[in-house]
Amino acid sequence: MTPENSGPEHDMTEPPFTTRHLGAIKAAAVIMAVLIIVLTAVLVATIISRLSGRAAPPDAAELTLPAGAELRAASAADNGYVLVVDTPDGQEIWRVSPSGERLQVISVTQE
């Protein structure tokens, strides 16, 4: 070494930061690449499963109303129907499956 190259700023015995930590940098890059691939696969699988899980509602559903009851209103969605039924005892709100099975009945009586 020459006197002008001696000193702490020209110490050639210690390698630069990137060279000292090259193994850790490579490992982090590989781990991140694997995570990107795995998470992309999970995202694609989730989208495919949600799209394939949707079934078309049936063309027709048959439902029998009790004697004296009238259908006041109806609303349809992917997961079934909501019906407002007038009965002799008051109004009822029915939640019905796409196949026509009553899942829930809420009675609204007037006093």
C-alpha positions in Angstrom: 0.0 0.0 0.0 1.1 3.5 -0.7 0.8 6.2 1.9 -1.9 8.1 0.0 -4.1 4.9 -0.1 -3.7 4.1 3.6 -6.4 5.1 6.0 -9.9 3.9 7.0 -11.6 5.0 3.8 -9.2 2.8 1.7 -9.0 -0.2 3.9 -9.2 -3.1 1.4 -9.2 -5.9 4.0 -13.0 -5.6 4.6 -15.3 -6.5 1.7 -18.2 -4.2 0.9 -21.6 -4.7 2.5 -23.2 -6.4 -0.5 -20.4 -8.9 -0.7 -20.5 -9.7 3.0 -24.3 -10.3 3.0 -24.6 -11.8 -0.5 -25.9 -15.1 0.8 -28.6 -13.5 2.9 -29.6 -11.3 -0.1 -29.9 -14.4 -2.4 -31.9 -16.3 0.3 -34.3 -13.4 0.7 -34.8 -13.1 -3.1 -35.5 -16.8 -3.4 -37.9 -16.8 -0.4 -39.8 -13.8 -1.9 -40.0 -15.4 -5.3 -41.4 -18.6 -3.8 -44.0 -16.5 -1.8 -45.1 -14.7 -4.9 -45.6 -17.9 -6.8 -47.5 -19.6 -3.9 -49.7 -16.6 -3.2 -50.5 -16.2 -6.9 -51.5 -19.9 -7.0 -53.7 -19.5 -3.9 -55.4 -16.4 -5.5 -56.1 -18.2 -8.7 -57.4 -21.3 -6.9 -59.7 -19.1 -4.7 -61.1 -17.3 -7.8 -61.7 -20.6 -9.6 -63.4 -22.2 -6.6 -65.7 -19.3 -6.1 -66.7 -19.1 -9.7 -67.3 -22.8 -10.0 -69.3 -22.9 -6.7 -72.1 -20.7 -8.2 -75.0 -22.7 -9.4 -77.8 -21.3 -11.5 -81.1 -21.0 -9.6 -83.8 -23.5 -10.7 -86.2 -22.5 -13.5 -89.2 -23.0 -11.2 -89.8 -23.6 -7.5 -93.1 -24.9 -6.2 -94.4 -23.5 -2.9 -97.8 -24.1 -1.3 -99.4 -21.3 0.8 -101.6 -22.2 3.8 -105.4 -21.9 3.4 -106.5 -18.2 3.4 -103.0 -16.9 2.8 -102.0 -14.5 -0.1 -98.7 -13.6 -1.5 -98.1 -9.9 -1.0 -94.5 -9.5 -2.3 -91.5 -11.5 -3.5 -87.9 -10.9 -4.0 -85.3 -13.2 -5.5 -81.5 -13.5 -4.9 -78.8 -16.1 -5.6 -79.3 -17.7 -2.2 -83.1 -18.0 -2.4 -86.3 -15.9 -2.1 -87.9 -13.6 0.4 -91.7 -13.6 0.4 -94.2 -11.5 2.3 -97.4 -13.5 2.9 -100.7 -12.2 4.3 -102.3 -14.8 6.6 -105.5 -14.6 8.6 -103.4 -14.1 11.7 -101.2 -11.2 10.2 -98.3 -10.9 7.9 -95.4 -13.4 7.7 -92.0 -12.9 6.1 -90.6 -16.2 4.6 -87.1 -16.9 3.6 -87.2 -19.7 1.1 -84.3 -21.7 -0.5 -83.9 -21.9 -4.3 -85.5 -25.3 -4.2 -88.7 -24.0 -2.5 -88.0 -25.1 1.1 -89.0 -22.7 3.8 -85.8 -21.8 5.8 -87.2 -19.2 8.1 -90.6 -17.6 9.0 -91.0 -14.3 10.8 -94.5 -13.5 12.0 -95.7 -9.9 12.1 -99.0 -9.7 14.0 -101.0 -6.6 14.5 -102.6 -5.9 17.8 
